[in-house]
Amino acid sequence: MIEHLLGTGTLTLAIDHHEGDGTDEALFRIAERQNPKRAFLFVSTVLGRHIPVSAARHRAALDQLAEKLLEPLGSGPVLVMSYAETAVGLGLGVFDGLCRKRPHLAAGYLPTTRLCPEGVSPWLNTREEHSHAAEHMVLPPRAGVLPDTEDVTLVLVDDETTTGNTFKGLVGALHQAGIAVSKIVLVTLTDWSDGGCITTIKQALPGVSVSALALLSGRYAWSPAPGSQARSLPPACAAVCPPWAPDPSAAFGVPRSGLSAAAMASDRLAWAAYIDRHLCPLLVPQSRVLVIGTGEHVWHPFLAAEQLERHGHAASFISTTRSPVLPGPVIRQQITFPDHYGIGISMYLNNVDPGEWDEMIVFTETGLSGVPDALTSALGRCWVVDGNQQVHLVREGAIS
């Protein structure tokens, strides 16, 4: 048993199964968060959300999960889904690994999102009750994403699970929409449900085969400190850019309407060619490069870091986040700034010390107005790749 003493209570962990590099902290650390629903956060060291991770280490975790997924899948069609914002890139990475390992598999990918295009009504709505932002949407899937058969394996991907209730909400929404599945596989980096996530889904959908896989599994218990007060969520902040809505047709954006296996492969090749042509010539050879994604826009930034790594750079990546995790031993540095989308919420970039990097590259789906001055000022000299894939250099707060 491992005890983590936090400001508002004690988190006790028991680890049953581990496929990391030796210790629990090889895969996660524990931080406190500003959230009245749950005071602690499992901070992954391989996800690239709160701690920079090398492209190679992130890809290794993705491939581990994809490899473990092969056996429970069988040979039928597959729909992979994952959750905004934290697990969008994780789900795409598992889907990508699956497509590489099973190139002839009939498979599609579809994420949840918190951003909806203008004039588009969500296909599904679901909730993540313990989250700082509980409401999720699923947009109408584009052609070729949903398998055209009832013998479908549904793969649900998230960074961690503690009860299975988040999975249950999406499974229920899909069932109400008439999507029939024969098998469900729950995929996480860490599973703290002690088998509860499987039981939760089986109770919701009796008769459907349910299994779960993770790189680490175990149990947790939370004991609030006597007299402690739950921390409230951060207040709203003033928006610094006009409201922004995603364009489903935009190149290299978040695939909120889904991706087929064929589209994933062609997109990956086209993006690598873009990086080779437009970014590699700008960087000093063998630089220490930090690639920074923004919100749900994490997959293409990761692929950029991976492509730069192939060119000899020491490339890592991380993303901005709306998750209100508190500074402390795990979150050593924190940049706070208004969101990229004109919503009026605070966002964060954690554990980034500009002095540790020769080059930093920020990728955004938006225009330049979605990269706030508070962020670029804290970073200093950096590159910004905007939603039209135009590259800009930022120096002393000025964008060129």
N, C-alpha and C positions, 0 to 999 in steps of 0.2 A: 504494500500500500504506500502511496506517495501523497503527502499532504502539501497543499499550497495555501499559505496563509495570506489572505487578501484583506483589504481594508474593511470590507463589509461581511466577511465570513471566511470559512475554510472549505476548500475544494479538495476532496479525497479521491484519488484515482487508483484503480487496480488494472494492470495491463495483462491481458491473457495471451495475445498474439501480436507479434511485431515483425515486420519485414524491412525495417530501416537499417541504419548503419551502426546499431549497437545500443543506443539509449533512447529513451522516450523523446528527449529534446533533439534528436536527429530529425524528427518529423514534426514536432510541435513544441510550443511554449505556452505558458499561461499568462494572460494579461487581464487587467480589469477594464470594464467598459462602462460608459455612462448610459445605462439602460435600466429602467426599473423592473423589466421583465426577467433579465438575466444579468448578473453582476460580473460574470467571467467570460472570457473569450479564449477558445483554442486557436492560437496563432500558428498557422502552418509555416514551417521553414522551407517548404518546397513549392508553395503555391504562387509566391510572388505578389501577394496582396499587401502585407504589412512589413515584410522583410525582403530585401533584394535577394534574388536567387539566380545562380548561373543558368544560362539557357540549357546547358547539358544536364544539370541536375533536375531541372523541371521536366525535361523530356524523358529522363530516366523514370521519374515517378509516373508520368503519363503512360509510358510503355509497360511498366509493371502492372498498372491497372488494366490496360487493354489486354495484356497477356493472360491475366487471371480471369478475364471476362470470356475468353474463347470457349472454355469448357461448358459453362452453364448456358451459353447462347444456343447451341445446336446449329442447325443450318437454315432455319427459317428467316423471314424478313425481320428487321430490327428498327425500332425507333428509339433514338437516344435523346433524352431531354435533361437540361440542367438549369440551375437557378441563378437569377440575377441578384446582386451583381457579382458576388464573390465567385460563383462556380461557372460562369459563362465560358471562360477560357478553359477551365478544367474539363467541362463536358465536351467542348470542341476538340480538346487534345485527346480525350479517350476515343471520341468518334474518329478522329484522324488516325490514331493508332490502330483502331479496329479496321478501318478501310485499307490501311497498308498491309495488315496481316491477313485479311480476308478480302482480296481485291474484287472478288465476284459476288460479295454479299449484297443483297438488296437492303440498303440501310439509308436512313434519313436522320437528320438532327434538327431539333427545335428547342430554343431556350424560352424561359420566362423573361420578362422585361418590366421595367418601370417607366419606359418611355414609349409613347405611341405616336405614329405618324398622324398628321392632320387628316381628318376625314375618314379615318380607319377605326372601326369598332373592334374591341378585343374579341377573339374567338372564345377564350376561356378566362376566368378570373379565379385566383386561388390566394391563399394567405399563408404567411410564415409568422405564426403568432408571437414567437419570442423575439422577432426582429425589431430593429429600430425603424424599419420601413416595411410594414407587414403585407401591404397589398402588392400582388404580382399579377401581371397580365400575360397571356399567350396570344400572339397575333395570328390571324388566319394563315395557315401554312401555304407556301407556294406549291405549285405542281411538282410532283416527284418526291416530296418529303414524306408524306404519309404512305405506308405500304397499302396496296389495294387488296388486302386479304384480312381475314379475321385471325389467322394463325400468326400473330405478331408477338415478338418479345419486346417488352418495354424496359428500357434501361434508364434508370433515374440516377443522376450524378449530382453529388453535393460535396462540399469540402469535409463536412462532418455530420454525424447524426447522434442525437441523444435519446430520442423517443420514437422517431418515425412519423411524428404527426405532420411534419412538413411534407414528407412523401405522400402521406395519406390524403392531404388536401388536394394535391395535383392528380393523384389516381382517381379520386372521387369526381373531380371536374371532368376528366377525360371520360370516365364511365357515363356521366350524365350527357356528354356530347355524343355518345354512341360509339366511342372507340372501344372495340372489343380486343382484349389481349389474352393470350394463353399463358404467358409467363412474364414475371416481373423480376428484374435483377436490380438491387440497390447497390450503388457503387460510391464509396467514400474514401477519403484519405484516412480518416479516423472514425471508428464506430464505437460510441460509448453506450450503446443501448442495451448491451448484454442480451442480444437476441430480440429485444422488444420491438425493433423496427420491423422485423418479419411478422411478428404477432399482430402488430397494429394493422399492417396491410392485409393480412389474412382475415382479420375480423371485418375489414371493410369490404373485401371481395372474396367471399368463401368460394373455394373450388379452384382458384387461380394459384398456380405454382409460384412461390416467392422465395428468393434466396438473396443473400447479401455478401458482399466482399469488400475488404478494406486492407490497407497496408498495416493498420494497427487497430486492434479491437480490445475492448475492456469495459469497465464499469466506472461510474462516478457517483459521488454523493456531495450534496451542497448543504452546509450548515451555516445559516446566517449568524453573525456575531450578535450577542445579546444587546439590545438597544440600538442596533445599527439602523440607519435610514437608507432606503433605496435611493439611488441616484436618478434624478429625472433626466430626460433627454435634453440635449442642447437646444436652446431657443432658435427660432428662425432668424435668418440674417437677411440683409438687404441684397437683392439680386444685382449683379454688376454687368449683366449682359441681357439682351432681349431673349424672350422665351424661344427655345429651340426644340424642334421636333425632328425625328430621324426621317431620312429619305430612303425608302426601301430599295430604290434603284441605285443608290450610291455605290460606287466601286470601293471595295475593301472596307466596308463598314461592318458593324455587328450584324450577323445574319438573323435578324429578329423574325423573319418569315421562314426561316429554316434553310437547310442545305441538303442536297442529295450527295451521295458519295462521289458522283462524277463532277459535280460542281465544286466540291471540296478539293479534289485533285487539281483541277484547272486553276482554281483561285490560288492555291499554294504556289504553283509554278509561276503564275503571272506576278505574284507579290515578290517572289525571290528575284525575278528579273527587274522589278522596280527598284528594289533595294540595291542591287548590283549597279544599276545605272545612275540612280539619283542620290544615294547616301554614301556608298563606299568611297567614291572619289573625294568626298568632303573631309574624311577622317584621316588623321595621322595613322600610319600602319601600326598594328599591334597596340592599339590604345586600350585603356580601361574604359569601357563604354557602359553607361547605364541607360537602358531604354525604359521610358515611363509611359505606361498606358493610362487611360482616363476612364474611370467608372466602369461601364460594361465593355468598353473598347479595349480589350486585352489580348485577343487572339493574334491579330496582325502585329501588334507590338512584340509579342513573344516570338513570332516567326521572324521578325526583323532582327531581334537579338540572336536568334539561332543562325540566321544567315550571316550576320556579322562575325559570329564565332567561327563559321566556316572560313572566313577570310582572315583569320588569325588574331582577331580582337578578343580580349577578355571581356565578354559581353554578359551582362546580367540584366534582369528586368524586374519591374515592380509596377504597381498601379496606384493611382489615387483612389480614395474610397470615401463613401459617406458613413462608414461604420465609426461610431464615436468611441474609440478605444482610448484609454487614458495613458498619458506618459508614465513611464516607470522603468523598471529593469529591462523589460522586453521592448518597449517603445522608447528608445533613447533620444531620438529627435522626432519632432512633429511640426510640420508646416500646416497651418490652418488657413483656408481661403474660401470665398464664396464659390458655389458650384458652377460647373461648366455650362449648365443648360438653362439658366435664368429661372430656376425654381425658387430660390431663396432659402437654401440650406447650406450649412457648413460642410466642407469636404476637407480631407486630410491627405498628406503624403508623409509616410512614416519611415523612420530609419534611413533617411537620405542625408549624408554629409557631402556637400558638393566637393569638398577638398579631397575626397577619396576617388574621384573620377576624372579622367582626362576629357571625356566627352559625355554630355547628357542629351538625350533626344526625347522630346515629349511628343506623343502622338495624340491627336484629338479628332473626333468625328465632326466637330463643329468648325466654324470659322475661328479666326484669331481671337475674337471677343470671348470665346469659351475658355481661353487660357488666361486666367486673371493675373493682374499685375502682382498681386500678393504672392502668387506662385513663382512667376518668373523672377521677381526681385529676390526671393529667397534662394533660388537656384543660381542666379548670376548668369554667366555665359552658358547658353544651351541652344540647341536646335529645336524648332517646332515644325512638325509635319501636320498640316491642317487637313480638314475633311476633303479637300480637293487634291490632296497629295502634293501640295506646294510646300517647299522647304524654306524655312525662314531662320535666320540667325538672330538670337537675342543677346545683346550686350548692354550692360548698364541700364537695363530697363527698356531699351529701345529695340523694336523689332524691324529687321530689314528684309 
